[in-house]
Amino acid sequence: MITDDMTIKLLILTVIAIGEKAYYEISELSQTAQMFPYNFQVSHEILHNSEEFTLNNFGGKIVLAKD
C-alpha cells in the first residue's frame, strides 16, 4: 500500500492527465487497477491541502475536476 502523499499526488495527476473524464469522484481515483498494480487511498485531506487540485461539488458529490 502506498502511503506517501507526494507519490499519491503524482498518481492522481497521472489518472487525470490520461483519463477521458472531465471530473472524477474521490473514490474513483484510487480504483485504477488497470493503470497501477498497487493500492493507494486518496483522502480529502491530501486533495484539500494541495495546490495542484481543485475540488468542486457536482451532483451533491465532491469531485476533482480537470483544470
Buried (B, 14 or more C-beta within 10 A) or exposed (E): EBEEEEEBBEBBEEBBEEBEEEBBBBEBBBEBEEEEEEEBEBEEEBBEEBEEBEBEEEEEEBBBBEE
